[in-house]
Amino acid sequence: MDAGEGNSVTGSEVNLITSSVKKRKYYCYFKDEWCKEDAFKNWLRKIDGMTAECILCHQGFSIKYEGRRAVTSHADSSKHRESEKQQKDLPQIPVLLPETDEYQEDMVTAAELGQVYHNIVHQLSYASQACAYKTLSRILPDSAVAKKMSCGLAKATTIAETVLAPKSQELLLKDLEEVPFFSVGSDAYNKGSRQYFPVTIRYFSATEGIKHGLLDFYSELSSDSVASRIATILQENGLSVTRMASYMIDNASVDFGKHWAVFQDLKQLNGGLIQVGCMGHVIHNCLKKAMRALSFDVETFIFKLYSEFSSSTKKIDSLMSFYEFVETEYKDVLQHVTTRWLSLLPAVDRILESWSVLRAYFSSLGEDECLKILWEAFRVEEHASLPLCYVHFVHNLMRIFSESVKKLECDHITCTELHSVLENLHAKLKRRKEDKFYGKSSQIILSNISAFENRKFTEEAEKTLSRCIAYLEQWYYFETSIFEQMAVLSLNNEVKWFDLVTLVTALCIDIDIDQLYNEYCVLQKLREEIVSKEQKVDQRWVKVFRQIPERADSQLLKLVSFVLSIPVSNTFCEKIYNLMAQLWSKDKNRLSNSVVKAELQVQLNFNISCADFHEFLYKNPELLRAARGEQEYKCKKEEPEDEDIPQAP
């Protein structure tokens, strides 16, 4: 038999080989990357190419046919969850290390850094921190670490500025490297004669959901415009303006005007930038301006009533005697803050609860001893009081406005829900106007007053509702708004392919439609199960992306990242202003701009508890060396991208 005959193969053998090759083609193999993922790294171990092991359950399982799905199925099993719970409940046994000089230095430095971080997070003064160190050395005389701890004002502020703040910014930028898009927010904060501008970032993380951060904080514009300064800050941090999905600020003309506005300047750098105003501010102004149609000024009434008792203990004592007479617990009259119209709701609630007691008090004083607006409100019996009818009407309206604002100010709210919130508010107002419904309490009083007063109130209430509807339609285009198209990504209803393509076209995002369709098919299988278990939109998408392979190149992630990064209110900037007001209070007003910036970045960019921060320091020894002054800690940033930044005209 020659060489050719020796290598010949029979037909049956060919079929057998072909069959085996086809079967192997569909086998799944273990990927080492799975052991590095946060969800699996603490328990997953590779046995061979087709078998994995859970070190918590002491159980092996095959990934030969299901691959990654077999790993996630094991992670979701009741046995594994119980094993994880038992592991967390086990007491942690400390590892005893030889106390060398270097090790003890690290312990002292870590304690000082942890204490500085604790003071910043809880907004304690540096003076109290220095006092605490002296106290600790006496409370714990046998502790070598407590004896060596020393951190006064100068050292603590230096640590905050040169160690903690740069690290917090580095963590923020590291997160931003993994997201396709982000949104920028800014606003002006007035302190004395100076203005301060925080530059905030909002983005969607495929593993954690919606996140916020403080990128920079500056006080002077010099010759640059706001848009130029924002573009420069992004460039210095290795971020491109073209990755901005939207620009969020309040609705001032300097930001969203037609000519020479901040948004228009940024639009020149990024043509796909979306204009987003603070819708909470819009709702606030809507009700405030609509109430001007009422002849009885409810807001002024609240102010006058509060001022009547705010500075007179004698009047408060007299009022308390009326509460005691009717055997009712005394409640203070609440103050209304003018900058937030919806703070009027709790003040009105309190007055309506105590109306009969307040009326008895002012009736005992007489007309000559009362302010005109207060006497007008309390002189008539409750069942026939036109001013009380106005108060009930405002109270009824403020409930639905307050409900909408609370939804928009939640941390987890997304722009996919904005259209639904505003449409519901708009529909409720239109229904009230059509049905001439002003609240049950107002309707009862209207049946007891004169025809002239009834007609007067009805005309003013109708005008108020019309103003509310017109103001909402002026600031939000219900029929053509792009936010209505974004609602498809809320997953509340069935996701249709046509709606996804329409949204991609409207946003002008460069997306591979073929790959997007493949991921859309996976989404259709997961949607109902995920929606039934999770209420928050961003967390729904976190669960979706756990099931989609090759997430780094996901086109669906690119679309979701763009949409969910868009904020609907200026809540995060308002949070920064509240923190600034506490840092620059009457008792604590000597901190420099750089220290305030550092403390804000530490508070907002770190998402670590004070207890866990100590362990975080040991995992980052460069922070300990920088805190001791052995080397300067520098924030690791990407190389800035070369972009043409427009200058102020």
N, C-alpha and C positions, 0 to 999 in steps of 0.2 A: 504493500500500500504506500503510495507516494505521500509527499508532504501535504498536498492539497486534500487528499482523501483523509489524512489523519486529522485535519482540522475541520472536517465537515460535521454538521450538526443535523440531527433528525428533526422532522417537523414537529413532533410532540415536544421535544426539548425547547424548540423555539417558542411554542405557545406557553410553556411553563415559565420560561425566562421573561417573556413579555408580560405575563400575568403578575409576576412578582415585582417587576419594575413599576407597573401601574399602581400597585398597592403601596409601595414605598414612597411614591410621589406625594401622597396625601398624609404622610406621617408628620407629626409636630415634634419639634426638638426644643429642649430647654435653652433659654437665652440667659446669659449671665447678667444682662442688664436688669432683669427682674429682681435680683437680690439687692440692687442699689436703690430701688424705688421705696419711698417712705412707707407705703402701705404694706410692703412685704419684707423689708430688710431685717426686721427684728425676729423673724421666725422662719423664713424660707431658706432651704439649703438644697443644693444640687447633689443627687446621688449618681445619676448617669444621664445620658442624653435624652432619655424619655421618662425619667422618674425624678420626682421631687420629694422632699421630706419637710414636715412641719416639726420644728424642734420643741414647740410648746405642747403639741398633742402627741408627740412621739409616734407619728404616723406617716407612712409613705403613701404616695398616690401617683397614678400615671398621668402624664400629660401627652401621651402618644396620639390621642385622637382629638382632644379638645384644646390643647395648648394652653394659652393664657387663661382661657375661660375656666379651665380646671382649677387653676390657682385661685381665681376670684371666687369660684364656687366654694372652695374649701374655706376661704376667708369669711364667707357669709354664713357658713354652717354654724349651728347652735353649739356644737362641741368646741369649735375653735374660739368662738366668742367667750364661752365659759372659761376656757384655758387662758385667754388674754386677761379676763377679769381677775382670775386667781393670781396671775403673774403680777398684776398691778398691786394687789392687796398684800403680797409678800413683803415683809420688812427688808429694806435695803441694808446689806451688811457692808459697813465701811471697810475700805482696803487700807490696811496699815502700811505706811511708807516710812522709811527712815527719815528722820527730821534733820536733813542737811541744812546748811546755811541758805543755800539757794532755794530749797523747798520752803523754808520758813519765810523767806522774803516774798515768795509767791503767795503764801497764805495771807500775809499782812497786806500786800498790794491788792489781792482779790477782795479782802474784807473792806478795804478803803474804797475801791471801785464800786463794790456792791452797795455800800452805804451811800455813796454819791448818787448812784442810780436810783436807790430807794427814795432819797430826799427829792430828787427831780420829779419822779413819777407821782409822789404824794404832795408835791409842792411845799416842802418844809424849808425853813430858812437855813442858810449856811451857818448862822450863829448857833442855832439849836443843834446842828450837826457837830460843831466843834465842842459844844458843851457835852454832848453825848459821849464823845471819845474819852473825855476826862472822867466822866462818871463810870464808863465801862471798866476802865483800868482799876477802879476801886471796888466795883461790884464783883469783878472776876480777877482777884489778885493772883490766882494761880495760872492764869492764861498768859502765855508769852506773846500771843498775837494781840490781845487787848492792850497790853502794856506798850507795844510798839506802834499801835495805830495812832496816827496824827494827821489831821486833814482840816486846815483852816480855810478861810474864805478864798485866799489866793490860790491855794493848791486845788481846792474843789472846783473852782471856776475854770482853772487851766485843764483839769481832767475832763470837764464837760465839753470845753471848746476843742481840745486837741486830740482827745481819745474817743469819747463816747459819741459825740455828734458825727465825726467823720465815719465811724463804723456804722452808725445808723443809716447814713446816706449811702454807704457802700452796699448795705443789704437791700435798700430800696432800688438802687441801680441794677443790682444783680437780678432782682425780680423782673425789672423792666426789660432786661435782655431777652427774656423768654416770652414776652407778649408782643404781638404784632402792632397793636395800637394802644393809645392811652389818651386821656383828656386832661386839659390844663384848666385850672381855675385860679382866679385872683380877685382881689378887691382891696379897697383902701381902708385903712384903720387910722383914725385920727387920735393922736395923743399930743395935747397941747397945740403947738403950731406946726407939728410935723406929721407927715403921713407915712404909713408903713404898708408895704405890699407883700403878702405871702404868695408864693407860687406853689400851688398844690397839684398833686397828680392823683388821678383815679384810673384804675385799670382792672381788668379781669384776669385772675389767675386760674388756670385750668385745674389746679389741685386744691385751691382754697376759696375761690369765689371772688367777689368784689373786694378790692383793697384800696386804701387811700394812703397818701404820704405827703410830707412837706419837703419839696425839693430845694427851695431857697426862701430867703426872707431879706428884703432890702428896704431902705428908708428914703433914698434919694433917687430921683430920676435923672438928674444932671441935664445933659442936652439930648439924651435919648428919649424916644417915645416909649410908652408902655410895651407896645408890640415888639420894638427893637430889643428892649431889655429882656423880654420873655424869650425871644429867639436866641439871644446871646447866652442866657442861662442854660437853655436846652443844649446848645452847641458845646458849652464848656463841660457839660456832663455827658457828652457823647451821645446825645439824643437828637434825632432829626425832626424838624418841624413837620415834615411830610407824614410822620407817624401819628400826628395829632388827629383825633377823631372829631373833637369839638372844643370850643372855648366857653367856659362857664363863668359868668359874673352876674351882678344884678342888672336891672334893666335901665341903667342910666344912659343918656344920649351919648356920653363920651365913650361908652363901650360899644353900643349897638346903633349909633347914628348912621345916616346914609353917607355922610362925607367926613373924612378925617377921623374915623372911629377906630378903636383898637381892633375890633373884629375885621374891619375892612383892610387894615394893614396886614393882619395875619392871613387873610384870605389871598393876598397877593403871593404869599409864600406857599400856601397849600390850598389849591382850588377846591378840594373836596371837604374843606372844613365846614362843620355844621354849627349854626348859631343856636345857642341854648341860653335862654334867660331863666331866672329863678322863678319857677311857677308858684312856689310858696309866697313869694313877694307879690306876684300878680293877684293871687286870691286875697291876700291881705289888703291890697289897694282896692280890689273890686268891692268888697263890703264897706270899707271905710268911705269911699267916694259915693257909694249908693245911698248911705245913710244921711247924706246931706239933703235928701228930698224930704226928710221928716221934719215937721215943725217943732217937735220936742226933741232936743238934743240929748240923747241917752248918755253919750260920752261925757259931756259937760256935767250932767247930773251925777255921774259916778265920781268925777273929780271933786265936785263941791261937797258931796256927802263924805268922802274920805277926809277932805281937809277940815271938815267940821269936828272930827274927833281925833285927828292925827297929832295935834299939839295941845290938847287940853285934857288933863287927867280928871278934872272936875266934871266935864261933860261925859267922860267915859264912866265915871262912878255913878252919875245920874242915870245913864242908859242901862247900866248893869242892874240898877234897882228895878227897872221895868222888866228885865229878863227874869229876875227873881220873883216878881209878882205873878207872872204867868207860868212860873216853874219851868223855865226853859234855860238850857245851857247857853252862857254868853259866847258869842262869836264875833271876832273883830271884823270891821269893814275892810275889805281888801283893796289894795291900791291897784290902779290900772296904769300900765306902762305905755306911753304914747307911741313908742317906736314899733310896737307890735300890737296891732288892733285886736287880734284874737285873744290877747290877755284879758280883754273885757269880759269874756265868757265866765271865768270863775268869780269875777267881781259881781256880775249880774246874778249868778247862782246864789251867792251869799246874801244879796239884798232881797231877792225873792223869798228866800227861806225866812228872813227876819222882817218882812214887810209890815206885818201887823204890829210888832213891837216898835219898829221905827216910827210908824204912823202915830202910835200912842204917845211916843216921846215928843215928837214935833208938835202934835196937837196940844200938848200940855204947855209948850212954850208960847204958842200964839203966833199970829202973823207978823207982829212987829219984831219978834226976836229971831225970825227965820229968814234965810236967804230966799229970794223970790222963787227960784226954780225948785227949791226944796218944799216950800209951802204949796206951790202949784201941784207938786206930785202927791203930797200927803194930806191935803185938806179934805179930799172927797173920799167917801167910802170905797172899799176895794172893788166891789161888784160894779161900780159905776164910774171908775176913775179912768179918764182918757189917757193921762200920762202912763198909768200902769199898763194900759193896753199897748202903748208903744214899747214899753220895756219887755212885755211878753213877746211881742212880734220880733224885736231884735234878738231876744234870747232864742226863739225858735229858729231864726235864720242862722244865727251863729253856730248852732249845733252842727248843721250840715257843712258849713264852711270849716269849722274846726276839725271835723272828721276827715275832710279832704286834705287839709294841711298836715295832719298827723301822719297820714299815709305817705305823703310826699317827703316828709322829714325823717322817715325811717332809714337806717343805715343800709338796709338790704334792698331798698326800692330801686327799680330799674326803669329805663325809659320805655320798655315794652309794656309797662303798666300805666304810663302817664295818660295815654288817650282814654283808657277806661275810667280812670279817676275823674278826669275833667268832663268826660261825656256824661257820667253819672250825676255830677254836680249840675251841669247844664240842664239835664233832663229834669232834675228835681225842681229847679227854679222855674222852668217853663211849665211844669205841671202845677206848681203852686199858683202861678199867674192865671192859667186857664181855669183852674178850679176855684180861684179866689179863696185859697186856704191860707190863713195867717197864723195858725196855731189854735189849739182847742181853748186855751185860756183867753186869748184875744177874742175869739168868737163869742164866748160867754159874756164878756164885757160889752161887746158891740150890741148885743141884744138888750142891754140895760141903759144905754146912753141915748141922747136925743138923735133925731134923724140928721140934723146938721152936723153934729160931731161924727156920726157914723159915716156920712158921705165924705167928710173931710179926711178921716183916717183911711177909708178905702181908696180914695184917689192917691194919697201919699204912699200907701203900701204898694199899689199897682205901679206907681212911678219908680219906687225903690227896686222892685223886682225887675222892671224893664231895664233900669240902669245896670243892675248886676249882669243880666243876660247880654246886654250890648257890650259891656266892658270885657267879659270873657271872650266874646266873638271877635273883639278888636285885637286881643293879644294872643289868641289861639285860633288857627284856621281849622275848624272841625272837619270840613269836607276835603281839604287838600293837604293836611298835615302829614309829614313823613313818619311821624310817631305812630300813626294808625297802621302803616305798613310794617313797622317794627314789632307790632303786637304779635305777629306770627311766632316770634322767638320766645314768647312767654310760655309756650307749650300748653296753655290752658285748653286750646282746641286742636283739632287735627291739623297737622302741618301739611299744607299742599305745596307741591313742587312749583306751581305757577306763582304762588305768593313769595316763595324764596327767590326765584329768578327776578321777580318784580322788585324786590327789596335790593338785591345786588345791583340791578340796573340803576335804581334811584340813588344809591350811595356811591356809585362810580368806583367800586373797589375792583382791583385786578385779581380775579379768582378763576381757577381752573374749574369750569362748569362740569366737566366729565367726572373729576374726582369728587366734587361737591355732591353729585348725584349718588355716587356710591355710598358716601357717608349719610346722605339723606335716607337711603334704604335701611341702613342700620338704625337710624334714629326712629323710623316708623315702628320698628319692632320693640324699642325700649320705652317710648314715650308714655304709654298708658300706665305701665308699672311704676315708673319714676314719679309721675305726677301724683299718683295715688299715695305715695309715701313722703313726698317733699313739697312744702308750700312755697318756699323761697325760690325765686326764679334762678338766681345765680347758683344755688346749690343743686338745682335740677341739672344744670349744665355740667357741673363738676362730676356728677354721677354718669352723665352721658359720655364724657370724654374718658372716663375710666374704661369704658367698653369699646372705644374706637381705637384701633391699632394705628401706629405711626402718627402719634399726636403732633409731633414737631412739624410735620408737613401737612397738617390738617387744614383743608380749605374751610370747613365748617367752623373750626376754631378761629380762623381769621375773621370770618363774618361775625361770630358771636363776640369776639374780643372788641371789634369796632363798636357794636351796638351797646353792649353792656358797660363799656367804659364811659358812656355818655351819662352825665348826672342830670337830675331833674330839678334840683334846688341847690342853693348855696349853703347848705347846712354845714358842710365840713369847714368852710371858711369862717362861718359864724362860730363854730367850735373853737377855732384858733383864736378868734377875738376874745372869747370868754377866758381862755387860758392866758392870753396876754394881759387881760384886765386883772387877773389874779397875780400875775408876776409883777405887774406895775401897779400895785395898790398904794394906798396912802401910807401903809406901814412898811411897804417893801417896794421902794421906788428908786433904788440906787444902782440897779443892774444895768450894765451897758447893753447896747444893741446886739453885740456879738454873743454875749452870754444868754440873752433872751432867745436869740435864734438857735443856739445850741440846745437849750432846754426844751424848746418846742420840737426840734427834730428828734431828740431822745424820747420825748413823750409820745410822739405820733408815729415815728418810723419803727421803733422797737415794738415787737408784739410778744414780749417775754415777761413773765411774772418775776417779782423780786426774788422769790425763792429759787426759780430756775436760772436766774441770771448768774448766780455764783458758779453753777456748773458750766454755763456758757463761756465764762471767762477762762476756765481751765482748758476748754477746747480751742480757745484763741489766745495762745500765750503771747502773741505779739502785742496784745493790748496791755498785758502786765508789764512787758518791757517798756512800752511807750509811757505808761503811767509812772514808772520809776525814773523816766528821763533818760533811759539808755539809748533810745532811738525815737525818732518822730514817727507817729503813725499817720500814714497818708491814705486817703480814700482811693481805692482802686476804681478808676473810671475807664470807659472805652475811649479810644482815640476820637477826638472831635471830628465831626464830618464837615468838610468845606462847603459852606453855603453862603450865598449872598444875602446879607441881612439888611433890609431897608432902613435907612436912617430917617430921623424926623425931619420934616421939611423946614 
